[in-house]
Amino acid sequence: MSETTERRAGFVAILGAPNVGKSTLLNQLIGTKVSIVTPKVQTTRRRIIGITVRGGAQILFVDTPGIFRPRGRRPLERAMVRAAWVAAADADLVLAVVDARRGLDAETRLVFEGLRTQATPRFLVVNKIDLVKDKRKLLPLVDEANRSLAFERTFLVSALRADGLADLLDAVAARLPPGPWLFPEGQTSDLPPSVLAAEITREQVFLQLQQELPYHITVETDAWTESPDGSEVRIDQTIYVTRESHKLIVLGKGGQRIRAIGEKARRQLEALLGRRVHLFLFVKVRERWMEDPERYRTMGLDFPG
């Protein structure tokens, strides 16, 4: 970076309904995996910051839980939605992500309603355009969205294919306020390695169990032990479920399922960490963990009082 380049830094909240591709977008913008991706709704639970540099700007992208209308008094759902809105209010810029196929459905309109009450500058990002065969259908969607809510800029992208992301990065970098960088150069996430490792395992649980298990599970890293030369790490984790029957599903017949989950997670962790990983998984029943404020602190969420 040139010495004359003005330094900029700021937080950019990625906001949207569940499953519009926010986490995929974050990973592509950062250039490495910092947020897990599964087809399961509400996979993202915590606020995750992905960090990248564009020109003289350090961009702190904030991946947020999908916004939806929580059902009843479910504390985890309420905490996730509140975390998303707090991230948007605290950001320097909001990227409102819309699924090009779903358009302005009820959940996306809920997001727009919330944004009307906030003064944070915002860009519209229409994602998954690769899945729309007739691109002429995108123009009415863009027009409707901008009539529904004022946006400074609009971008048509495919996060999966990384189409349109260079222009988006340039625009975001130019929109951030001048100021010193907030994280060391080269850092790509605010998550400690132990937390990222737990997220990687939770991703594999969701991917391999799919509809067999409710999403109300959580994974915690209990121990992280590195070899003296740093070339290997032993990671001990516990997968918490709410019922004994769910524990049997995670374990699988003869422990086959848990071994498959561990093997896939271990390979991903080795690729991310660049060293050999010894991963040990345990499954325990914690019936009322969703009512335990300590578990919310572990996930980086505020327990809804």
C-alpha positions, 0 to 999 in steps of 0.5 A, a space after each residue: 500500500 502506498 504511503 500516500 493512500 488514506 487509511 479507512 476502516 469500518 464495520 459493514 453488516 451483512 443483513 438479510 432473511 435466512 438462507 439468502 446467502 449471507 455466509 457464502 457472500 462473507 466467505 467469498 469477500 474475505 477469500 477464506 472460510 470464516 462462517 459456516 454454510 449449510 442449507 439449514 435455516 438459521 445456521 448462523 447464530 453469532 455475530 462473525 466478523 470477517 476482515 479483508 483489505 481493499 486498497 487502503 481500507 480495512 473492511 470488517 464484514 459482520 455476518 449476522 443471523 438471518 432475520 425472521 419473526 421469532 415464534 412464541 418465546 423461544 429465547 435462542 431465536 429472539 437472541 439471534 434476531 436481536 444480535 442481527 439488528 444490533 450489528 446493523 445499528 452499530 455498523 458504518 454500512 449495511 449490505 441488505 442481501 436479497 435472494 434473486 429467486 425469492 425476491 421481496 418475500 415476507 421475510 425480506 420485507 420484514 428486514 426492510 421494515 426494520 431498516 426503515 427505522 435505522 439511519 445506517 447507510 445501505 447498499 442493496 445486494 441481489 444475490 444468486 443471480 446465477 440461478 435466474 435464467 431470464 436476467 430481465 426479471 432482475 430489473 423489476 426486482 431492483 426497481 421494486 426494492 428501491 421503491 420500497 426502501 432507499 439504497 445508495 447503490 445496488 449490486 447484482 452478484 453471485 456469491 457462489 461464483 464470486 461474480 460482481 464481488 470486485 465492484 462491491 468491494 471497491 464501493 464498500 471500501 470507498 464508503 468507509 470513514 477515514 481512520 486507523 485499521 482496527 485489527 492487525 494486518 493479515 487477520 481474517 476473523 475475530 473468532 478465536 481458533 477454538 470457536 471456529 473449530 466448534 463452528 466447523 464441527 457444527 456445520 458437519 453435524 447439520 450437513 450430515 444429519 440434515 432433517 434428522 435432527 433439530 437445529 437446537 444443538 450446539 458444539 463447544 471446544 473443551 480443550 485445545 492442546 498444541 504440540 511443542 513445535 506447533 505442527 499438531 493440535 489436539 482438539 476436544 469438543 462436545 456436541 450438546 443435544 437436548 434429548 437422549 434420542 438425539 444423542 443416538 442419532 448423532 452417534 449413529 449405529 456403532 458410532 459410524 455417524 459421529 466418526 464420519 462427522 469427525 473425519 469431515 470436520 478434521 479435514 476442514 480444520 487441517 486445511 484451515 489451520 495448515 497443520 495436523 489435527 487430532 479431533 476428539 468428539 463427545 456427545 452429551 445431553 443438556 436438556 435445557 441449554 437454551 435456557 442457560 445464559 452461560 451458553 448464550 455468552 459462549 455463542 456471543 449472544 445476549 440472553 433475552 431477559 
